[in-house]
Amino acid sequence: MLIMDRHRQVEEKISQLMNGYTAYAETDELIRLMKRDVARRQLNVFFDRTDTGCWFIPVDPGESKH
């Protein structure tokens, strides 16, 4: 059941990203699953790894980089 909970967490966080919201993952396993799903869906996301977890920040393709 724990595995199902992780997959449900990933689904919810990916949904947040797809709706333009930032998502946060605390565990290495959840971060790994999130990165895998982001790559699979080819989402444009910035990863900000901290000592306590990882922020997944959607990048607007229309934003210019100065």
MDAnalysis code that builds the backbone (N, CA, C; Angstrom):
import MDAnalysis as mda
import numpy as np

u = mda.Universe.empty(198, n_residues=66, atom_resindex=np.repeat(np.arange(66), 3), trajectory=True)
u.add_TopologyAttr("name", ["N", "CA", "C"] * 66)
u.add_TopologyAttr("resid", np.arange(1, 67))
u.add_TopologyAttr("resname", ["MET", "LEU", "ILE", "MET", "ASP", "ARG", "HIS", "ARG", "GLN", "VAL", "GLU", "GLU", "LYS", "ILE", "SER", "GLN", "LEU", "MET", "ASN", "GLY", "TYR", "THR", "ALA", "TYR", "ALA", "GLU", "THR", "ASP", "GLU", "LEU", "ILE", "ARG", "LEU", "MET", "LYS", "ARG", "ASP", "VAL", "ALA", "ARG", "ARG", "GLN", "LEU", "ASN", "VAL", "PHE", "PHE", "ASP", "ARG", "THR", "ASP", "THR", "GLY", "CYS", "TRP", "PHE", "ILE", "PRO", "VAL", "ASP", "PRO", "GLY", "GLU", "SER", "LYS", "HIS"])
u.atoms.positions = np.array([
    [0.829, -1.206, 0.000],
    [0.000, 0.000, 0.000],
    [0.866, 1.260, 0.000],
    [2.023, 1.183, 0.583],
    [2.915, 2.335, 0.617],
    [3.330, 2.739, -0.789],
    [3.593, 1.751, -1.646],
    [3.974, 2.058, -3.022],
    [2.845, 2.789, -3.732],
    [1.625, 2.345, -3.531],
    [0.476, 3.006, -4.154],
    [0.384, 4.460, -3.691],
    [0.659, 4.683, -2.415],
    [0.615, 6.048, -1.906],
    [1.660, 6.925, -2.593],
    [2.842, 6.376, -2.837],
    [3.880, 7.154, -3.526],
    [3.441, 7.487, -4.943],
    [2.873, 6.499, -5.626],
    [2.429, 6.754, -6.994],
    [1.288, 7.765, -7.025],
    [0.427, 7.711, -6.042],
    [-0.652, 8.697, -5.945],
    [-0.075, 10.080, -5.689],
    [0.948, 10.154, -4.839],
    [1.601, 11.436, -4.568],
    [2.212, 11.994, -5.850],
    [2.875, 11.136, -6.610],
    [3.492, 11.573, -7.864],
    [2.416, 12.091, -8.813],
    [1.323, 11.361, -8.942],
    [0.233, 11.789, -9.825],
    [-0.289, 13.162, -9.422],
    [-0.480, 13.371, -8.129],
    [-0.993, 14.661, -7.647],
    [0.008, 15.784, -7.912],
    [1.283, 15.519, -7.686],
    [2.303, 16.552, -7.886],
    [2.503, 16.851, -9.372],
    [2.454, 15.838, -10.218],
    [2.558, 16.053, -11.661],
    [1.361, 16.862, -12.144],
    [0.203, 16.591, -11.595],
    [-0.993, 17.364, -11.936],
    [-0.791, 18.835, -11.564],
    [-0.201, 19.085, -10.404],
    [0.106, 20.463, -9.997],
    [1.000, 21.130, -11.028],
    [2.074, 20.428, -11.425],
    [3.013, 20.984, -12.398],
    [2.324, 21.290, -13.723],
    [1.487, 20.370, -14.176],
    [0.802, 20.540, -15.452],
    [-0.188, 21.702, -15.411],
    [-0.620, 22.073, -14.204],
    [-1.519, 23.215, -14.036],
    [-0.755, 24.502, -13.703],
    [0.589, 24.445, -13.814],
    [1.397, 25.645, -13.621],
    [1.811, 25.934, -12.190],
    [1.604, 24.964, -11.282],
    [1.958, 25.166, -9.886],
    [3.237, 24.425, -9.536],
    [3.980, 24.967, -8.584],
    [5.193, 24.341, -8.084],
    [4.835, 23.141, -7.214],
    [5.686, 22.114, -7.270],
    [5.493, 20.929, -6.430],
    [6.779, 20.682, -5.641],
    [6.653, 20.014, -4.503],
    [7.798, 19.743, -3.633],
    [7.806, 18.271, -3.262],
    [8.973, 17.659, -3.310],
    [9.133, 16.263, -2.895],
    [10.223, 16.196, -1.832],
    [9.963, 15.439, -0.769],
    [10.886, 15.404, 0.358],
    [11.835, 14.209, 0.345],
    [11.402, 13.054, -0.149],
    [12.227, 11.854, -0.071],
    [12.933, 11.583, -1.390],
    [14.083, 10.903, -1.299],
    [14.836, 10.554, -2.503],
    [14.000, 9.706, -3.457],
    [13.213, 8.796, -2.912],
    [12.371, 7.935, -3.751],
    [11.320, 8.754, -4.493],
    [10.669, 9.658, -3.807],
    [9.647, 10.493, -4.440],
    [10.284, 11.421, -5.486],
    [11.456, 11.944, -5.186],
    [12.171, 12.799, -6.139],
    [12.511, 12.000, -7.392],
    [13.003, 10.776, -7.213],
    [13.338, 9.918, -8.343],
    [12.112, 9.643, -9.211],
    [11.000, 9.305, -8.573],
    [9.767, 9.026, -9.313],
    [9.257, 10.273, -10.038],
    [9.362, 11.424, -9.374],
    [8.921, 12.676, -9.988],
    [9.768, 12.992, -11.226],
    [11.094, 12.878, -11.094],
    [11.975, 13.181, -12.221],
    [11.695, 12.238, -13.393],
    [11.440, 10.986, -13.092],
    [11.136, 10.012, -14.141],
    [9.859, 10.394, -14.871],
    [8.829, 10.781, -14.116],
    [7.545, 11.135, -14.728],
    [7.642, 12.447, -15.503],
    [8.397, 13.408, -14.976],
    [8.602, 14.680, -15.679],
    [9.277, 14.418, -17.027],
    [10.297, 13.553, -17.028],
    [11.006, 13.231, -18.271],
    [10.086, 12.493, -19.240],
    [9.313, 11.547, -18.725],
    [8.406, 10.763, -19.567],
    [7.379, 11.660, -20.247],
    [6.905, 12.656, -19.521],
    [5.888, 13.564, -20.062],
    [6.506, 14.760, -20.796],
    [7.826, 14.842, -20.773],
    [8.564, 15.929, -21.407],
    [8.094, 17.305, -20.926],
    [7.934, 17.415, -19.609],
    [7.531, 18.684, -19.013],
    [8.748, 19.578, -18.866],
    [8.559, 20.862, -19.095],
    [9.628, 21.836, -18.939],
    [9.633, 22.297, -17.479],
    [10.536, 21.702, -16.696],
    [10.538, 21.916, -15.247],
    [11.951, 22.221, -14.773],
    [12.074, 23.190, -13.870],
    [13.337, 23.508, -13.215],
    [13.381, 22.751, -11.899],
    [14.496, 22.059, -11.619],
    [14.664, 21.321, -10.369],
    [15.537, 22.137, -9.435],
    [15.056, 22.377, -8.231],
    [15.825, 23.100, -7.224],
    [16.016, 22.176, -6.028],
    [17.158, 21.484, -5.987],
    [17.440, 20.526, -4.921],
    [17.964, 21.271, -3.699],
    [17.404, 20.988, -2.533],
    [17.848, 21.585, -1.275],
    [18.293, 20.467, -0.339],
    [18.723, 20.826, 0.853],
    [19.132, 19.825, 1.843],
    [17.949, 18.977, 2.317],
    [16.753, 19.499, 2.183],
    [15.582, 18.798, 2.720],
    [14.666, 18.195, 1.659],
    [14.940, 18.445, 0.380],
    [14.071, 17.911, -0.666],
    [14.338, 18.574, -1.994],
    [13.332, 18.571, -2.851],
    [13.496, 19.126, -4.189],
    [12.218, 19.845, -4.621],
    [12.394, 21.070, -5.099],
    [11.293, 21.831, -5.674],
    [11.247, 21.552, -7.168],
    [10.068, 21.322, -7.675],
    [9.834, 21.149, -9.104],
    [9.049, 22.376, -9.548],
    [9.684, 23.207, -10.361],
    [9.098, 24.496, -10.725],
    [8.828, 24.508, -12.228],
    [7.549, 24.613, -12.611],
    [7.253, 24.636, -14.056],
    [7.832, 25.890, -14.700],
    [8.389, 25.706, -15.893],
    [8.982, 26.823, -16.635],
    [8.059, 27.145, -17.797],
    [7.637, 28.386, -17.846],
    [6.777, 28.839, -18.945],
    [7.631, 28.956, -20.191],
    [7.286, 28.216, -21.254],
    [8.091, 28.282, -22.470],
    [8.127, 29.674, -23.076],
    [7.190, 30.546, -22.724],
    [7.150, 31.893, -23.255],
    [8.059, 32.854, -22.516],
    [8.597, 32.421, -21.353],
    [9.475, 33.298, -20.577],
    [10.794, 33.470, -21.305],
    [11.252, 34.696, -21.355],
    [12.562, 34.934, -21.958],
    [13.616, 34.843, -20.865],
    [14.783, 34.368, -21.237],
    [15.876, 34.238, -20.277],
    [16.846, 35.386, -20.508],
    [16.953, 36.268, -19.525],
    [17.845, 37.437, -19.628],
    [19.066, 37.196, -18.804],
])
